[in-house]
Amino acid sequence: MRDRFGREIDYMRISVIDSCNLNCYYCNPQDNNKNCQAINILSVKKVLCIVRAATRLGITHFRLTGGEPLLHPQIDEMVSQIKKIPGVRSVSLTTNAVMLAQHAKQLKKAGIDSINVSLDTIDASEYEYITKKPLLHKVEQGIDAAIECGIRVKINAVLTPQTDVVALTRYASKKGTDIRFIEMMPVGEGHTNGVEPYEKVIGALLEVYGTPCHIDTENREEINSGYNNSDNGPAEYYSFHGLNIRVGLIQAIHGKFCDTCNRIRVTADGRLMPCLGSSVTMDLVPDSCEFTDDLEKDFVIVQALKAAIKAKPGCHNFNDNAVTYTKTTETKTVETKTTELKAAEVNAARNMSRIGG
């Protein structure tokens, strides 16, 4: 289905759980996940309803996220059941890989198409500083297990001023996995920790590997992707002499890709998010709804998805103070008070851990 700007929306990210077993400072600075307890979790049945309805609108690629999706008690079964739905072309997953070693074989059996591993450093002490957990060895075990099972793996690294680009790239090259460096979005801690990706990444690698070659992902079948067009995402890829992998940049701010955005999101509390750069969400299936059968439920979800796609903005407004949101609160005298909040202020107060990344 195309949105009102003519973009083909064929990719859905579903946050299946909002808890995590790590506490990365830029994602969850309030340490809300101390006990790994989920506030919201989507059932397999609800996810299947969402996917089934989405395929009717031409959405064919699905990525399961969190929180940490491997904390979902039925994640392997969820992947298996989604893969059986007619119209689904790919199912992928983004994980911190702490639990990946124990899930890799089952995920491969379930038919997972690819896994993105979030890994910001290969230094054990720095990893513990970022995540508050001494679990780097578990992550490395998970990556190895997935590769041994024949699962396509890519590494995602969120860029900060401290990121050791060369060390991470060498690690990825040793494993034979593509690596993407992701610009930190100005959400929560991202307002103070962002860096310019091209200068940081390409500048560092150029000194070691020489001038890069930009890869045209539109006109060739990409390595380690599972399907054409660079796994349906916004990364710009580069190759370097001496590296057997691609190095990708995902630049939401400095390389704004809104005009080609093809995605919509479902949050772990069952709401639709047309754009990550907006605080606007919409009901997917109100809990109060009662349905006579699955067809009726599918119809309601399809209508909600259509509304969300129609509401998808032309571009994000992370730092646009010309954009305002209206906040209405009730006072003690039962009167309502309306406050205009600037978009940058709204995004600064959000937590990445609650919006599915």
N, C-alpha and C positions, 0 to 999 in steps of 0.2 A: 504493500500500500504506500502511496506517495503522500507526503505531507503537503501543506499549503504552499511550500516553497519549492516543491518539485523533487524533494529528496526521497529516494526509495528507502523505506524503513524495513529492513529485513534481519535485524540483529537485536536480540533481547538479552540483557543481563538480569539475572534473578538472584537477589540476595536471600539465600535460603535460611540464614540464621544471623543474628546480629552480635553474637558473642565471639570472643577470640581467646586463644591461649597465649597470646603475646600482648604486650602493652607498649607498642611503638609510640614514642613521645609525640610524633607529628600526627598520629591517627587517633589516639585515645589518651590525651594528656591527663584526664581526670582519673585514670586508672579504674574505669568502671567495670572491668572484667576480671577483677581479682580472683574470683572463684569460678571463672569460666561459665557462669550461669547465663543462659540466654533469656533476654527479655521478650524477644519475638523469634518465632521459628515457623517456617512454612511446612505444612504436612506434604507428604508425597502426593496425596490426592489433590490438594489444592494446586500444587505445581503442575501436575498433569493437566488439570482443567485449564490453567493459564496457557500452557504450551499448545494444547489442542486448539484453543481459541485463536492463539497468535498465528498458527499455521494457516488458518482460514483467511488471514489478512496478508499472507505472503511473507511472514516472518519465519525464517528457516534456520537461522543460526542462533544458538543459545549458549550462554556462558553462566555457570553457577559460581556465585561469589558469596561473601559474607560481609563482616565477620570472617570467621574461618569455616568454610563449608565442610571440611572434614570432621568438624564437631557434630554435624548433623547425624543423628543415629541411624539414618537410612540413606545416606548419600550414595552408596553403591547401587542400591535398588532403584533410587531415583534416576540415576544415569541410565540404567538398563531399561527402565520403563519409558523414559523420554525417547530413547533411541528407537523404540518400537512404534512411535506415533508417525503415521504417514505425513510426509511433507518436511520432516526434520532432516536437514542436511548435515548438521554438525552439532555436537555437544562438547563443550570444553569446560575447563575449571581453572580458577585462580586460587592458589593456596600458599600458605607460608611454609608448607612442606614438613612441618614438625611431625605430623602423623602420616606422611605420605608413604613411608616404607611399609607400614602395615596395611595400607589400602591399595597399593600399586597394582598388585595382581588382580584384585577384584574389579578395580576400575578398568583395567585392560579387558578383562572378561566381559564387563558391562558394555564395552564399546566406546569408551571415551576417545575423542579425536585428538585432543591435545591438552596439555597442562602448562599453565604459566606459574612459575614459582617466584614469589616476592622475596628478594634477597638483596639487601642494601650494602652488605660488606662481607668479606670473607675473613676478617680479623675477629677472633673469638671475643676479645675484650670489648671491641667496638660494637659487636653484635649484641652483647649483653647490655651495653649502655643504651643502645637504640631500643631494644625490645624488653628490657628488664628481666630477661631470662637467659641462662647459660645453655642454649640449646642449638648452637650452630652445628654441632656434630650430628644432631638428629636431622637437620635440614639437608646436610650433605648425604646422609644415608638415604633420605627420601628421594633426592635427585638421582642418585645412583640406582636405586630400586626401580624408579620409573623408566630410566633409560634402558636398564637390563630387560624390562618387560616389553620394550619396543614402543613405548609411548613417546610421542613428540613432545619435547620439553623446551620451553623458552624461559629465560630468566628476566625478571622485571626488577629494575633498581630505581628507587625514587631518589632523585638528585638533591643533595644538600651541599653546602660549602665544603664539607669534610669528605665527600664521596671520593674513593680511590678508583677512578675510572679505569686505569690501566690494570690494576690488580683484578678487578671484577671481570674485565674483558679477557684477560689471560685465563682466568678460571673457566669462563664460559667456553673459550676456545679449546681448552683441555678436555672439557666434557663433550664438545661438539654440539653445543646448543646456542642458538641465537640469543643475543642479549638486547634488551631495550632499556634505554635510560629515559625515565619519565619526569617531566617537569612537575615540581610540586605545585599543586593548585592552591590558590589563595583561599583555602578553607581552613578554619581553625589556625593551627600552628603554621600552616603554609604561608601565612601573611608575612612571616619574619624569616623563613628559612629557604626561600626559593633562590635559584640561580638560573642564569641564562644557559640553556642546554647546549646549543651548538658550540658556543665558545668553550664551555666546560669540557664537553665530551670530545668533540672533533679536535679541539685545540690540544688536548692531552694526548690523544692517540696519534695525531699527526707527527708529533715529536718522536714517537717510537716506531711507527709503521709507515710513515710517509703520507703523501697526499691520497685521500680516499676517492673512491668512485661511487657516485650516487647510483642506486639501483632503481630502475624503472619497474615498479611493482605492478603497473597496469598491463604490461604487455608480455609478461613471462610467468611461467609457473614457478612459484618460489620454493626454495629449499626449506624443508622442515615445517611446512605450514599446514599441510593437510588438504588445502584447496587453493585456488588461485586468489590473486589480489591480496597477498600478504595477510592472511587470516582475517580478512574483513575488518581490519582495524585501521587506525589513523597513523601508524608509525611510518616514518621516512627512513629507508634503510641505506646503509653505506657498506662497501666492502673495502678491505685494506689488504695490501700485499703481505703475505705471511700469515694471514688469519683465514681459517677455513669456515668462518661463520659470518653472519650478517650482524652489523651493529645498528640498532634502530634508535630513533629519537621520537618521543611522543611529546609534543609541545602544545599544550592547551592554550598558553598565553602568547609565547613568542612565535609560534607557528600555527596560529589559530586555524582549525580545520572544520569549523562549524558548517561551512557551505557544503561539505561532503559527509556530514554526520548521518549515520544510518541506523542509530540505535535508540532504544527506549529501555527504561529500567523498571524493575519491580523491587520494592523494598521488603525487608523481612517482616514488616507489619502488614504486608499485603496491599500496599499502595503503589500507584503508578507515578513515576518521576519522568516527565518528558525530557528534562535536561538536567544534567548534574550541576550545571552552573546556576541553577535557580532553586529557591526554596519551595517552589510550588509543587505540590503532590496532589493526586486525585484518588478517590475511592476506586478500588478494583471490584470487589464484591463486598458490599456492606454486610457485617455480621448479622444484621437484623433480617436479611433477606431469607425467605423460605421458598424453595423450589420444588416443583412437582416431579421434575426429572432432570437428567444431566443436560438434555438439549436446551431446556430453559436456562439453566445456569450458563451454558456455553454462550447462549445468545446475549445474556447480560454482560459477560466478560468481553465478548466481541465489541459490543457497543461502548464499553468503558475504554477499550484499547483504541477504538476509532476516535473517541473524544480526546484521548491523551495525545495521539498522533496529530490530530488537528490543532491541539494546543501547544505543540512543540514550537519553541521560539526560533527565530531565524539565527540567533547566535546567543552564546552565553553572556552573562553580565557580571562575572565575578567581581570586577573592580569598578564597575560603571556606577558612579554616584549620581548619574542622571536618572537611573532607574530606581524607583521606590516601591516598597511594599507597604500595604496598609495593615496595621496591627490593631485589632479591636479588643478591648478588655472591659470587664464589668467593674464598676466601682461599688463601694459599700452601700451607696444609695440606689443601687440597681440601675444607674445610668451607664451608658456606654462611653468609653473614651477611645478616640481614634488617634493613633500615632503614625506618622509617616517615617519609615525606616529606609535608609539608603541601602542599596544592594550590597555594597562592600561591607557595611556594618553587619548585615544579616549573615553573610558568608563567613565573616571572621568569627562569629559566635557558633558556627556549626561544627560538629565533630565528624570526621571522615568515617569513623567506625560505625556511625548510625545511618550512613547513606549509601553504602554498598560499593563505593569506590569506582 
